[in-house]
Every structure is written in C-alpha cells, then in structure tokens.
Amino acid sequence: MFARFMPQEGKFFDLFNSHAEQVVLGSEALVQLLAALGQSDEATTRQCEIIDAIENRADGITHETMRQLHKSFITPLDREEIHQLITRLDDILDLIQDVAHTVALYDIKQTTAEAVNLGELCRSSCERVKAAVALLPSMDNGAQILKICHEIDQLESAADREMRGAMSRLFREEPDVRQLIKFKAIYELLETVTDRCEDVANIIEGIVLENS
C-alpha cells in the first residue's frame, strides 16, 4: 500500500529531502560559526546571517508541506507522521539558530575544543538525518534506514558524553563566572541539536517498522 501511493504523492518526499538539505547546510554553517569565534566580529555575524537565511528557507518548506497536507486527499504516509516528521526536522534548525542567536546575544569571542567537537557531532547527526530521509520513499531500504537511525542514536550518546566532559572541565577550570554561564548555555544547546536529530530518527524508525 505504501508504494502504491508514491507516484501521486511524491511531493512530500521532495519536501522532506529539501528540508533535510537545509538541515545539513545549517549544521555546516554552525561548524563554521564555532570556528569563526575569535577571528572577527564580521565573520561571526556573517555566519549568523547565513544560519538565519537557511532557517527562513526551511520555514518556507515546512509551510508548503503543511499546505500540501491540508489539500491532499491521499498521502503516502499517515498524516500525523508527515506532520511530526516535518515539524521535528524544523526543530533541528530552530535549535541551530538558537545557538547562533545565543552566540550573538552573549557576545562570545572565543571557542573551545569541546564546542567544536559538539558542533561536529551535530553536523554528523544532521548528515545522517538527510541520508535516512532520502531513503524513506522505498521500504526496500528499511534495513539501511534503521541502521542510519541507530547511528544517529549513537551520535546523540556521544554528544551527551562530550557535554558532560565539557561541563566538568568548565566548572573545574573556568574562573570567570560570566564565561562559565555563556559556555554552559552553548554546550547545552549544541547537545540538544543532537537530541532533535534523535527525535527525527525515532519518527523515521516508527514509519519503517509500521510500513515494512
């Protein structure tokens, strides 16, 4: 039944893929933002603007998905699954944008190895989200999709461990309370990006198990 609806309703998968592409672009800009800290205010501002533009494009894709959902009589997935998937994809970029806005708001001028590591874990998670979404139109890809979802779970666990280590070092070694507060917020937001990727993986896993 799943495959039978695909030719008529392929638009949803195109929209999912387009949004997932923005998620990856946002994660790449996030890595660049963290690398730009300490270089120049202009470089940091530029990366924040890039992230805002990506998030705005993704919002447009989300709105189009909702419009299609309301006007379509038959959908390739359960309507609630479509709504949850596009919403959770959007949540990833919202969190990436929150990181950028927090960097600007707190006027953070330097980076840390832990922040860079967490940024890389965010990017890896987002890349795997995109890979899983791309395979979603065919349940013949079910085993591969589930493997990718497991990898996303592992990356979330790695980010959780990285954040705990980062917090431990921060509270042991940072004498400036203001810097401690700033980086505590950044670490928590970065780890939450991987949580949102895991949310998407859980939705995709449920879709595969229900339709395979």
C-alpha positions as a Markdown table, in Angstrom:
| # | Residue | x | y | z |
|---|---|---|---|---|
| 1 | Met | 0.0 | 0.0 | 0.0 |
| 2 | Phe | 2.9 | 2.3 | 0.9 |
| 3 | Ala | 4.5 | 2.1 | -2.6 |
| 4 | Arg | 1.2 | 2.4 | -4.4 |
| 5 | Phe | 0.7 | 6.0 | -3.4 |
| 6 | Met | 4.2 | 7.2 | -4.2 |
| 7 | Pro | 3.7 | 8.3 | -7.9 |
| 8 | Gln | 0.7 | 10.5 | -7.0 |
| 9 | Glu | 2.1 | 11.9 | -3.7 |
| 10 | Gly | 5.9 | 12.2 | -4.3 |
| 11 | Lys | 5.8 | 15.9 | -3.5 |
| 12 | Phe | 6.0 | 15.1 | 0.2 |
| 13 | Phe | 9.2 | 13.2 | -0.2 |
| 14 | Asp | 10.7 | 16.0 | -2.3 |
| 15 | Leu | 9.8 | 18.4 | 0.5 |
| 16 | Phe | 11.3 | 16.2 | 3.2 |
| 17 | Asn | 14.5 | 16.0 | 1.1 |
| 18 | Ser | 14.6 | 19.8 | 0.6 |
| 19 | His | 14.2 | 20.4 | 4.3 |
| 20 | Ala | 16.8 | 17.8 | 5.2 |
| 21 | Glu | 19.2 | 19.6 | 2.8 |
| 22 | Gln | 18.7 | 22.8 | 4.7 |
| 23 | Val | 19.3 | 21.0 | 8.0 |
| 24 | Val | 22.7 | 19.9 | 6.7 |
| 25 | Leu | 23.5 | 23.4 | 5.4 |
| 26 | Gly | 22.6 | 24.8 | 8.8 |
| 27 | Ser | 24.8 | 22.3 | 10.6 |
| 28 | Glu | 27.7 | 23.2 | 8.3 |
| 29 | Ala | 27.2 | 26.9 | 9.0 |
| 30 | Leu | 27.1 | 26.1 | 12.7 |
| 31 | Val | 30.5 | 24.4 | 12.5 |
| 32 | Gln | 31.8 | 27.5 | 10.6 |
| 33 | Leu | 30.3 | 29.8 | 13.2 |
| 34 | Leu | 32.1 | 28.0 | 16.0 |
| 35 | Ala | 35.3 | 28.1 | 14.1 |
| 36 | Ala | 34.9 | 31.8 | 13.4 |
| 37 | Leu | 34.7 | 32.8 | 17.0 |
| 38 | Gly | 37.7 | 34.8 | 17.9 |
| 39 | Gln | 38.6 | 35.6 | 14.3 |
| 40 | Ser | 36.5 | 38.7 | 13.8 |
| 41 | Asp | 33.1 | 40.1 | 14.6 |
| 42 | Glu | 32.3 | 40.3 | 10.9 |
| 43 | Ala | 33.0 | 36.6 | 10.4 |
| 44 | Thr | 30.7 | 35.7 | 13.3 |
| 45 | Thr | 28.0 | 38.0 | 12.1 |
| 46 | Arg | 28.2 | 36.6 | 8.6 |
| 47 | Gln | 27.7 | 33.0 | 9.8 |
| 48 | Cys | 24.8 | 34.0 | 12.0 |
| 49 | Glu | 23.2 | 35.7 | 8.9 |
| 50 | Ile | 23.7 | 32.5 | 6.9 |
| 51 | Ile | 22.0 | 30.4 | 9.5 |
| 52 | Asp | 19.1 | 32.8 | 9.7 |
| 53 | Ala | 18.7 | 32.6 | 5.9 |
| 54 | Ile | 18.8 | 28.8 | 6.0 |
| 55 | Glu | 16.2 | 28.7 | 8.8 |
| 56 | Asn | 13.9 | 31.0 | 6.8 |
| 57 | Arg | 14.1 | 28.8 | 3.7 |
| 58 | Ala | 13.4 | 25.8 | 5.8 |
| 59 | Asp | 10.3 | 27.5 | 7.3 |
| 60 | Gly | 9.0 | 28.0 | 3.8 |
| 61 | Ile | 9.4 | 24.3 | 3.1 |
| 62 | Thr | 7.6 | 23.5 | 6.3 |
| 63 | His | 4.7 | 25.8 | 5.4 |
| 64 | Glu | 4.5 | 24.3 | 1.9 |
| 65 | Thr | 4.4 | 20.8 | 3.4 |
| 66 | Met | 1.5 | 21.8 | 5.7 |
| 67 | Arg | -0.3 | 23.3 | 2.7 |
| 68 | Gln | 0.1 | 20.1 | 0.7 |
| 69 | Leu | -1.0 | 18.1 | 3.7 |
| 70 | His | -4.3 | 20.0 | 4.0 |
| 71 | Lys | -5.1 | 19.9 | 0.3 |
| 72 | Ser | -4.1 | 16.3 | -0.4 |
| 73 | Phe | -6.8 | 13.6 | -0.3 |
| 74 | Ile | -4.4 | 10.7 | -0.3 |
| 75 | Thr | -0.9 | 10.9 | 1.4 |
| 76 | Pro | 2.0 | 8.4 | 1.2 |
| 77 | Leu | 2.3 | 8.3 | 4.9 |
| 78 | Asp | -0.1 | 8.8 | 7.8 |
| 79 | Arg | -0.9 | 12.5 | 8.1 |
| 80 | Glu | 0.3 | 12.6 | 11.7 |
| 81 | Glu | 3.6 | 11.1 | 10.6 |
| 82 | Ile | 4.0 | 13.7 | 7.9 |
| 83 | His | 3.2 | 16.5 | 10.4 |
| 84 | Gln | 5.6 | 15.1 | 13.0 |
| 85 | Leu | 8.5 | 14.5 | 10.6 |
| 86 | Ile | 8.5 | 18.0 | 9.0 |
| 87 | Thr | 8.0 | 19.6 | 12.4 |
| 88 | Arg | 10.9 | 17.7 | 14.0 |
| 89 | Leu | 13.1 | 18.5 | 11.1 |
| 90 | Asp | 12.3 | 22.2 | 11.6 |
| 91 | Asp | 13.1 | 21.8 | 15.3 |
| 92 | Ile | 16.7 | 20.9 | 14.4 |
| 93 | Leu | 17.2 | 24.1 | 12.5 |
| 94 | Asp | 15.4 | 26.1 | 15.2 |
| 95 | Leu | 18.0 | 24.8 | 17.7 |
| 96 | Ile | 20.9 | 25.6 | 15.4 |
| 97 | Gln | 19.5 | 29.1 | 15.1 |
| 98 | Asp | 19.2 | 29.3 | 18.9 |
| 99 | Val | 22.9 | 28.6 | 19.1 |
| 100 | Ala | 23.7 | 31.4 | 16.7 |
| 101 | His | 21.5 | 33.9 | 18.4 |
| 102 | Thr | 23.0 | 32.9 | 21.8 |
| 103 | Val | 26.5 | 33.4 | 20.5 |
| 104 | Ala | 25.5 | 36.9 | 19.3 |
| 105 | Leu | 23.5 | 37.8 | 22.4 |
| 106 | Tyr | 26.3 | 36.7 | 24.8 |
| 107 | Asp | 28.9 | 38.3 | 22.6 |
| 108 | Ile | 31.0 | 35.2 | 22.7 |
| 109 | Lys | 34.5 | 36.0 | 21.4 |
| 110 | Gln | 36.3 | 32.6 | 21.7 |
| 111 | Thr | 35.6 | 29.0 | 21.0 |
| 112 | Thr | 36.6 | 25.8 | 22.9 |
| 113 | Ala | 37.6 | 22.4 | 21.7 |
| 114 | Glu | 34.5 | 21.0 | 23.4 |
| 115 | Ala | 32.2 | 23.4 | 21.5 |
| 116 | Val | 33.9 | 22.5 | 18.2 |
| 117 | Asn | 33.6 | 18.8 | 19.0 |
| 118 | Leu | 29.9 | 19.2 | 19.8 |
| 119 | Gly | 29.4 | 21.1 | 16.5 |
| 120 | Glu | 31.0 | 18.3 | 14.6 |
| 121 | Leu | 28.7 | 15.8 | 16.2 |
| 122 | Cys | 25.7 | 18.0 | 15.3 |
| 123 | Arg | 26.9 | 18.1 | 11.7 |
| 124 | Ser | 27.4 | 14.3 | 11.6 |
| 125 | Ser | 23.9 | 13.7 | 13.1 |
| 126 | Cys | 22.3 | 16.1 | 10.5 |
| 127 | Glu | 24.1 | 14.4 | 7.6 |
| 128 | Arg | 22.7 | 11.1 | 8.7 |
| 129 | Val | 19.2 | 12.6 | 9.1 |
| 130 | Lys | 19.4 | 13.6 | 5.5 |
| 131 | Ala | 20.6 | 10.2 | 4.4 |
| 132 | Ala | 17.7 | 8.5 | 6.2 |
| 133 | Val | 15.1 | 10.9 | 4.8 |
| 134 | Ala | 16.5 | 10.3 | 1.3 |
| 135 | Leu | 15.9 | 6.6 | 1.6 |
| 136 | Leu | 12.4 | 6.9 | 3.0 |
| 137 | Pro | 10.3 | 6.6 | -0.2 |
| 138 | Ser | 11.1 | 2.9 | -0.6 |
| 139 | Met | 10.6 | 0.4 | 2.2 |
| 140 | Asp | 13.0 | -1.8 | 0.4 |
| 141 | Asn | 15.6 | 0.5 | 2.1 |
| 142 | Gly | 14.2 | -0.4 | 5.5 |
| 143 | Ala | 17.2 | -2.2 | 6.9 |
| 144 | Gln | 19.6 | 0.6 | 5.8 |
| 145 | Ile | 17.3 | 3.3 | 7.2 |
| 146 | Leu | 17.2 | 1.5 | 10.6 |
| 147 | Lys | 21.0 | 1.3 | 10.5 |
| 148 | Ile | 21.3 | 5.0 | 10.0 |
| 149 | Cys | 18.8 | 5.7 | 12.8 |
| 150 | His | 20.9 | 3.6 | 15.1 |
| 151 | Glu | 24.0 | 5.7 | 14.1 |
| 152 | Ile | 22.0 | 8.9 | 15.0 |
| 153 | Asp | 21.3 | 7.4 | 18.4 |
| 154 | Gln | 25.0 | 6.6 | 18.9 |
| 155 | Leu | 25.9 | 10.2 | 17.9 |
| 156 | Glu | 23.4 | 11.6 | 20.4 |
| 157 | Ser | 25.0 | 9.4 | 23.1 |
| 158 | Ala | 28.5 | 10.6 | 22.1 |
| 159 | Ala | 27.3 | 14.3 | 22.3 |
| 160 | Asp | 25.9 | 13.6 | 25.7 |
| 161 | Arg | 29.2 | 12.3 | 26.9 |
| 162 | Glu | 31.1 | 15.2 | 25.3 |
| 163 | Met | 28.8 | 17.7 | 27.0 |
| 164 | Arg | 29.3 | 16.0 | 30.4 |
| 165 | Gly | 33.0 | 16.2 | 30.0 |
| 166 | Ala | 32.8 | 19.8 | 28.8 |
| 167 | Met | 30.7 | 20.8 | 31.8 |
| 168 | Ser | 33.1 | 19.1 | 34.2 |
| 169 | Arg | 36.0 | 20.9 | 32.7 |
| 170 | Leu | 34.1 | 24.2 | 32.6 |
| 171 | Phe | 33.2 | 24.1 | 36.3 |
| 172 | Arg | 36.7 | 23.0 | 37.3 |
| 173 | Glu | 38.8 | 25.4 | 35.2 |
| 174 | Glu | 36.8 | 28.5 | 34.3 |
| 175 | Pro | 37.4 | 31.2 | 36.9 |
| 176 | Asp | 35.2 | 33.8 | 35.1 |
| 177 | Val | 31.5 | 33.2 | 36.1 |
| 178 | Arg | 30.3 | 35.1 | 33.1 |
| 179 | Gln | 32.2 | 32.9 | 30.7 |
| 180 | Leu | 31.0 | 29.8 | 32.6 |
| 181 | Ile | 27.4 | 30.8 | 32.2 |
| 182 | Lys | 27.9 | 31.6 | 28.5 |
| 183 | Phe | 29.5 | 28.3 | 27.6 |
| 184 | Lys | 27.2 | 26.3 | 29.8 |
| 185 | Ala | 24.3 | 27.6 | 27.6 |
| 186 | Ile | 26.2 | 26.9 | 24.4 |
| 187 | Tyr | 27.1 | 23.4 | 25.3 |
| 188 | Glu | 23.5 | 22.6 | 26.4 |
| 189 | Leu | 22.1 | 24.0 | 23.1 |
| 190 | Leu | 24.6 | 22.1 | 21.0 |
| 191 | Glu | 23.8 | 18.8 | 22.7 |
| 192 | Thr | 20.1 | 19.5 | 22.3 |
| 193 | Val | 20.6 | 19.7 | 18.5 |
| 194 | Thr | 21.6 | 16.0 | 18.6 |
| 195 | Asp | 18.5 | 15.3 | 20.7 |
| 196 | Arg | 16.3 | 16.7 | 18.0 |
| 197 | Cys | 18.1 | 14.6 | 15.4 |
| 198 | Glu | 17.4 | 11.6 | 17.5 |
| 199 | Asp | 13.7 | 12.7 | 17.6 |
| 200 | Val | 13.6 | 12.6 | 13.8 |
| 201 | Ala | 15.3 | 9.2 | 13.8 |
| 202 | Asn | 12.7 | 7.8 | 16.2 |
| 203 | Ile | 9.9 | 9.1 | 13.9 |
| 204 | Ile | 11.6 | 7.6 | 10.8 |
| 205 | Glu | 12.2 | 4.3 | 12.6 |
| 206 | Gly | 8.5 | 4.1 | 13.5 |
| 207 | Ile | 7.5 | 4.8 | 9.9 |
| 208 | Val | 9.7 | 2.0 | 8.7 |
| 209 | Leu | 8.5 | -0.5 | 11.3 |
| 210 | Glu | 4.9 | 0.3 | 10.5 |
| 211 | Asn | 5.1 | 0.1 | 6.8 |
| 212 | Ser | 7.7 | -2.6 | 6.1 |
